[in-house]
Amino acid sequence: MYWLRGPAGVGKSALAQTLAMSLKDEGDHAASFFFSHTAPGWSEGNQLIVTLAYQLAINSPALQSFIPKAVKEDSAVLTASNTVKIQKLIPSQNVLGDFRSDLGPNLAKNLL
């Protein structure tokens, strides 16, 4: 996980976008999120966990059943606290162990 912070206008988003594209080209990109001070809900991280979970499901065939199953089991998870979202939507290391062989070595390593 990479976390960039600093004053507005110094190039954090450009650097992060370049890094995300580079990791994707190498097969090491699982998900990315960019905070925005101009978009409602995106500056506080309200969409962070749901966005990361969605991208994990899109980018990893091994996880495509995990996240929809979590939502089906508890549809309120999408509006729950970030702590609950993390617990239910982001696979733990124990769960990832079940999928590790399907993820590929680089993606599995970077998710852990």
N, C-alpha and C positions, 0 to 999 in steps of 0.2 A: 504494500500500500504506500502510495506517495501522497503527501499532503503539502500543498504549497500555500503560503500565506504571506501577505505583505500589503503595502499601500496600493491603491488603485493606480493603474496605468503603467506598472513596471514590467508587464509581460508575463504574469503568472499563467493566464489562460492560454496564451500562445505557446508557452513552454509545455504546459500540461497537455495541450492538444497534440503537439509534436511527439511528446513522450508516449501518449496513448496510441497514436498511429504507428509509431515505431514498434511498440510492444505487440500490437495487433499483427503487423507484418511478420514478426518473429514467432507468432503463435503463443505469446505469453500474456495477452490481454484478455481478462475475464470481464471487466466492467469498469466504467468510469463515470464520474459525476462532476459537474461544474456548478459551483454556487454562483448566484447572480443577485446583485443588490437591486436590480430593476424589475425582476420577475417575482410577483407575490408567491410566497411559500417556498421559494428556492434559495432565499438568503438564510433562513433559519434551519434548513435541512429537513423540512417536513417531508420532502420527496426522496431524500437520500436513500433510505433502506429499501423502499419499494422499487426505486429505479435500479439500484444495484442488484436486487433479487431478480428483477425482470431481465436485466442484461445477462446475469449468470445463466438463466434458463435459456435465453436466446443463443448464447455463445457456447454452451456446453450441453450437447445432446444427453449426456449422462444425468444432468440435473433437470431436464425438461419435465419430468414427472414429479419431482420433489416439490417444487414451488406451487404448482396448481393443486397438488394434494393438500398442502398446508392451508391454502386458501379455502379449499372445499371443506376441510375439517373445521375451520374457524373463519368465516367470512368477515368477521369484525376485525381481523388482524390488519386489514388495510387501513383502518382508522385508529388503530391502537397506538400506544406509546412507542417510541423508537426502541426501547428496551424489549418490548414484546415482539415488535417486528423483527428485530435481530434474532431473538430466540426461535421464532417460528419460520422465518423466511430465508435466513442465511444459514446454510448447512454448517453444523458444528464439525469439529475435527473427527468425532466419532462417526457421524453420517458420511463425511467425505471419504472415510476409509472404505465404505461400501462401494463408492463410485471411483476410487482412485485409479484403478486400472483402465477405466473408460475415459478418464479426463485427459490422459496424455501426461508425460512427465513434467513438462514446463508449466502447464496450467495447474495441475495438482499442487506442485511445489509453491506456486505463487498464491494459490488460494489459502494454503496453510500459513 
